[in-house]
Amino acid sequence: MDIKRPKGQQCLTEWVKVQMNIKASARPLLQKQAIKELLDPRLMNCYSEQEVYCMALCAYLCIRRDPNSRPRMSQACCHISSLKNTY
């Protein structure tokens, strides 16, 4: 328990529960490519669908259950950097 952290981040076990819940709800949407359901509606369609799909794919690969099948952080960074130069 770290009372200096913001509320909701003070207890590591509670933070992990929230993170696991986010992954559990996002994974099926990513698998069926219903990415728009994950986006903040305040974006009001002001984004590149291709760029969002690529970012979601990168995120999906990073949350795989098996650590050996996840990309290295350098690979994820490279992927994200290439999006910046492409779009």
C-alpha positions in Angstrom: 0.0 0.0 0.0 1.4 3.4 -1.0 -0.7 6.3 0.2 1.4 8.7 -1.8 0.0 7.3 -5.1 -3.3 8.6 -6.7 -6.5 6.9 -5.5 -7.0 3.6 -7.4 -3.2 3.1 -7.6 -2.4 2.8 -3.9 -2.9 -0.9 -3.6 -1.1 -3.0 -6.2 -3.6 -5.9 -6.1 -6.5 -3.5 -6.8 -4.5 -1.9 -9.7 -3.8 -5.4 -11.2 -7.5 -6.3 -10.9 -8.4 -3.2 -12.9 -5.8 -3.9 -15.5 -6.9 -7.5 -16.0 -10.5 -6.3 -16.3 -9.5 -3.9 -19.1 -7.6 -6.6 -20.9 -10.5 -9.1 -20.5 -13.0 -6.7 -22.0 -10.7 -5.4 -24.8 -9.4 -8.7 -26.1 -12.7 -9.9 -27.7 -13.2 -6.5 -29.4 -9.6 -6.7 -30.8 -10.1 -10.3 -31.9 -13.2 -9.4 -33.9 -11.7 -6.1 -35.1 -14.4 -4.1 -33.4 -11.9 -1.4 -32.7 -14.3 1.5 -32.9 -15.9 0.2 -29.7 -12.6 0.8 -27.9 -12.2 4.4 -29.0 -13.2 7.5 -27.0 -16.3 8.9 -28.7 -14.9 12.4 -28.1 -12.5 11.7 -31.0 -15.6 12.1 -33.2 -14.1 10.1 -36.1 -11.0 12.4 -36.3 -8.5 9.7 -36.7 -7.0 7.4 -39.4 -8.7 4.0 -39.2 -5.6 2.3 -40.5 -3.5 4.0 -37.8 -5.9 3.0 -35.1 -6.0 -0.6 -36.4 -2.2 -0.8 -36.4 -2.0 0.6 -32.8 -4.7 -1.8 -31.6 -2.8 -4.7 -33.2 0.4 -3.6 -31.5 -1.5 -3.4 -28.2 -3.1 -6.8 -28.7 0.3 -8.4 -29.4 1.7 -6.8 -26.2 -1.0 -8.3 -24.0 -0.7 -11.9 -25.1 -0.8 -14.3 -22.2 2.4 -16.1 -23.2 5.3 -13.7 -22.6 7.4 -15.4 -25.2 4.9 -14.6 -27.9 4.8 -10.9 -27.0 7.0 -8.5 -29.0 10.0 -7.0 -27.4 9.5 -3.4 -26.2 12.0 -2.2 -28.9 9.9 -4.0 -31.5 6.7 -2.3 -30.3 8.4 1.1 -30.2 9.7 0.6 -33.7 6.2 -0.4 -34.9 4.7 2.8 -33.3 7.5 5.0 -34.7 6.9 3.7 -38.2 3.2 4.7 -37.9 4.3 8.3 -37.2 6.3 8.3 -40.4 3.7 6.6 -42.5 0.6 8.6 -41.8 
